[in-house]
Amino acid sequence: MSDRDPSDDSEDPNAEVQYHIEVGPDDVADTVLLPGNPERVDKVTALWDDHEEVGQHREYRTATGEYDGEALSVTSTGIGSPSAAIAVEELARVGADTFIRVGSCGAIQEGMDVGDLVITSGAVRQEGTSKEYVREDYPAAADHEVVSALVAAAERLGYDYHVGITMSADSFYAGQGRPGFEGFEAAGSDALVDELREANVKNIEMEAAAIATIANVYGLRAGAVCTVYANRVTGEFRTEGESRAAECASLAAALLARMDEVKREAGVDRWHAGLSLD
């Protein structure tokens, strides 16, 4: 007879060890990077000073370590907003308060090259997960401190980057204007990319809108940085510069920790242009 306690499998959201990600309050730092692919965790932590894997269950792999002397964590979320929302929910319950999506995307504007970074300032909520949290006209806005830290990191690293609106979809094919099986085309898919491009949307991916929306609902910080793998205007596609988004996000996490310290010293609640980092 097994001596395993059935409560170990509890779905109780107040349990210390979380049901899906299998980490507890002492396992993660305040800031967590959120790549999709579990294999990308190794590529993220390879950039850090040190790390330790603290959880692995289903698509969720979590490691905690240091980058540039500051603590941070990484948790893979799998593909799409539903699983990303679970990660944000459970990481928040064990103490994380800042989330940076790290991924790849398709650019939809001219002048955006494969390998460039796209830093999300806000997102079109074409995914369905965030609609289960809050009304559809609620904005998916990235936290301005996270955006500032990502821009500063990209500048320090010398990477080409773009800042703007992202569209997050639930479908890789029909929902992003691609043909489905046997050439199936969803209604309106032929005009989707053109309409988004005319509205100055920069890129398409699958998680940023839900992460930003949920973080805002809970009063937490979130943002996203993605490497361009494809440009839907030029037809160019290459998996180039995969580590750039991870490096940018890691440095941004370290900068956010320093920004928080400067805020505490200045006695202010929000980062602003009158403050500076060494």
C-alpha positions in Angstrom: 0.0 0.0 0.0 1.4 3.4 -1.0 2.2 5.9 1.8 1.7 8.8 -0.7 -0.6 11.4 0.7 -3.6 12.0 -1.7 -3.5 15.7 -0.8 -0.2 15.9 -2.7 -2.4 15.9 -5.9 -4.7 18.6 -4.5 -6.0 21.3 -6.9 -6.3 23.6 -3.9 -5.1 27.0 -5.2 -3.9 27.8 -1.7 -1.6 24.8 -1.5 2.0 25.7 -1.2 3.3 23.5 -4.0 1.3 24.4 -7.1 -0.7 21.8 -8.9 0.6 22.3 -12.5 4.0 23.9 -12.2 5.0 22.0 -9.0 6.9 24.8 -7.3 6.5 26.4 -3.9 7.0 29.8 -2.3 10.8 29.4 -1.8 11.4 28.1 -5.4 11.1 31.2 -7.5 12.4 34.8 -7.7 10.2 37.9 -7.9 10.8 38.1 -11.7 10.1 35.1 -13.9 10.9 34.8 -17.6 8.2 32.9 -19.6 9.4 31.0 -22.7 7.0 28.7 -24.4 9.2 25.7 -25.3 10.5 23.7 -22.3 13.7 23.1 -24.2 14.2 26.9 -24.3 14.7 26.9 -20.5 18.2 25.4 -21.0 19.0 28.1 -23.6 17.9 30.8 -21.1 19.8 29.5 -18.2 23.0 29.0 -20.3 23.2 32.8 -20.2 23.0 33.1 -16.4 25.8 33.1 -13.8 24.3 30.0 -12.2 20.9 28.2 -11.8 19.1 25.2 -10.4 16.1 23.4 -11.8 13.3 23.5 -9.2 10.3 22.0 -10.9 9.2 20.0 -13.9 5.7 18.9 -14.7 3.9 18.6 -18.1 5.0 21.6 -20.2 6.2 23.5 -17.2 9.9 23.6 -16.4 11.2 26.0 -13.8 14.7 27.0 -12.9 16.0 29.7 -10.5 19.4 31.4 -10.6 21.2 34.6 -11.0 22.0 36.9 -13.9 24.4 39.9 -13.4 24.1 39.4 -9.7 20.3 39.5 -9.5 18.0 36.6 -8.8 15.5 35.5 -11.4 13.5 32.5 -12.5 12.3 31.0 -15.8 9.2 28.8 -16.4 8.2 27.4 -19.7 4.5 27.7 -20.5 3.9 25.5 -23.6 2.1 26.9 -26.6 -0.7 29.4 -26.3 -2.5 31.5 -23.7 -4.4 28.9 -21.7 -1.3 27.2 -20.5 0.5 30.6 -20.1 -2.3 31.8 -17.9 -1.9 28.7 -15.6 1.8 29.5 -15.2 1.1 33.2 -14.3 -1.7 32.2 -11.8 0.5 29.6 -10.0 3.7 31.6 -10.1 1.8 34.6 -8.6 0.5 32.4 -5.8 4.1 31.5 -4.8 5.3 35.1 -4.8 6.3 36.1 -8.3 5.3 39.7 -9.2 6.9 40.4 -12.6 6.6 38.3 -15.8 8.5 38.7 -19.0 7.3 36.6 -22.0 10.4 35.4 -24.0 9.6 34.0 -27.4 9.6 34.1 -31.1 7.1 35.9 -33.4 6.2 36.8 -37.0 6.7 40.4 -37.9 4.1 42.1 -40.1 5.8 45.4 -40.9 8.5 46.2 -43.5 11.9 47.0 -42.1 11.7 44.3 -39.4 14.4 41.8 -40.1 14.7 38.2 -39.0 16.7 38.2 -35.8 15.4 41.6 -34.6 13.6 41.9 -31.3 10.1 43.1 -30.8 9.2 44.6 -27.4 5.5 44.6 -26.7 3.9 47.9 -25.4 0.4 46.5 -25.6 -1.4 43.7 -27.4 -4.5 42.9 -29.4 -6.5 40.3 -27.5 -7.4 37.9 -30.3 -6.8 35.0 -27.9 -9.7 33.8 -25.8 -8.2 33.2 -22.4 -8.1 36.8 -21.2 -11.8 37.2 -22.1 -12.5 34.7 -19.3 -10.9 37.2 -16.8 -12.2 40.6 -17.8 -14.4 42.4 -20.4 -13.1 42.5 -24.0 -12.4 46.2 -24.1 -10.0 46.0 -21.2 -6.5 46.8 -22.5 -3.7 44.3 -22.6 -1.0 46.9 -21.7 2.5 46.0 -20.9 3.9 47.5 -17.7 5.9 50.7 -18.5 8.7 49.7 -16.1 9.1 46.3 -17.9 9.0 48.0 -21.3 11.7 50.5 -20.2 13.9 47.8 -18.8 13.6 45.8 -22.0 14.5 48.8 -24.1 17.5 49.6 -21.9 18.6 46.0 -22.1 18.3 45.9 -25.9 20.2 49.2 -26.2 23.0 48.0 -23.9 23.3 44.7 -25.8 23.3 46.5 -29.2 20.4 44.5 -30.6 18.1 45.9 -33.2 14.6 46.2 -31.7 11.1 47.6 -32.3 8.5 48.6 -29.8 4.8 48.5 -30.4 1.6 46.6 -30.5 1.5 42.8 -30.7 -1.4 40.6 -31.7 -1.9 37.4 -29.8 -3.8 34.6 -31.4 -5.0 31.2 -30.2 -4.4 29.5 -33.5 -1.1 29.2 -35.3 -2.8 28.6 -38.6 -6.3 30.0 -39.2 -6.0 32.6 -36.4 -2.8 34.1 -37.9 -4.1 34.2 -41.5 -2.3 31.0 -42.6 -4.1 28.3 -44.7 -5.2 25.2 -42.7 -5.4 21.5 -43.7 -5.9 21.1 -47.5 -5.8 24.8 -48.0 -8.7 25.7 -45.7 -9.1 29.4 -45.1 -11.0 30.8 -42.2 -13.4 33.7 -42.9 -11.5 36.9 -43.1 -8.1 35.3 -42.8 -7.0 36.6 -46.2 -7.3 40.2 -45.0 -6.1 39.7 -41.4 -2.4 40.5 -41.8 -3.1 43.5 -44.0 -5.6 44.9 -41.6 -3.2 44.5 -38.6 -0.4 46.0 -40.6 -2.4 49.1 -41.5 -3.2 49.5 -37.8 0.5 49.6 -37.1 0.6 46.3 -35.3 4.2 45.0 -35.2 4.0 41.3 -34.8 1.9 38.2 -34.1 2.5 35.5 -31.4 0.3 33.6 -29.0 0.7 34.5 -25.3 1.6 38.2 -24.7 -2.0 39.5 -24.5 -3.2 37.0 -21.9 0.0 37.5 -19.8 -0.3 41.3 -19.8 -4.1 41.2 -19.1 -3.9 38.8 -16.2 -1.0 40.6 -14.7 -2.8 44.0 -14.9 -6.0 42.5 -13.3 -3.9 41.3 -10.4 -1.8 44.4 -10.1 1.4 42.7 -11.2 4.0 43.7 -13.8 4.3 42.0 -17.2 5.9 42.5 -20.6 7.1 40.6 -23.6 10.1 40.4 -25.9 10.2 38.2 -29.0 12.8 37.4 -31.6 11.5 37.8 -35.2 11.7 34.4 -36.9 9.5 35.3 -39.9 8.5 38.5 -41.7 5.0 37.9 -43.2 5.5 40.8 -45.6 8.8 39.7 -47.2 8.2 36.0 -46.8 11.6 35.6 -45.0 11.9 32.8 -42.4 14.9 31.7 -40.3 15.3 30.6 -36.7 18.0 33.2 -36.2 18.9 35.0 -33.0 17.0 32.7 -30.7 19.1 33.7 -27.6 18.7 37.4 -28.1 15.2 37.7 -26.6 16.4 35.5 -23.6 19.5 37.7 -23.1 17.5 40.9 -23.4 14.9 39.6 -20.9 17.5 38.4 -18.5 19.3 41.7 -18.5 16.0 43.5 -18.2 15.2 41.5 -15.1 18.5 42.6 -13.5 17.7 46.2 -14.5 14.2 45.9 -12.9 15.8 44.8 -9.6 18.0 47.8 -9.7 15.2 50.1 -10.7 13.2 48.8 -7.7 16.1 49.6 -5.4 16.4 53.1 -6.7 12.7 53.6 -6.2 13.0 52.5 -2.6 16.0 54.8 -2.0 14.1 57.7 -3.6 10.9 56.9 -1.7 8.7 56.6 -4.8 6.4 53.9 -6.1 6.9 54.1 -9.8 10.0 54.4 -12.0 10.1 57.7 -14.0 12.5 59.7 -16.2 13.9 61.7 -13.4 15.5 58.6 -11.9 18.7 57.0 -13.3 20.6 53.8 -13.3 24.4 53.6 -13.1 
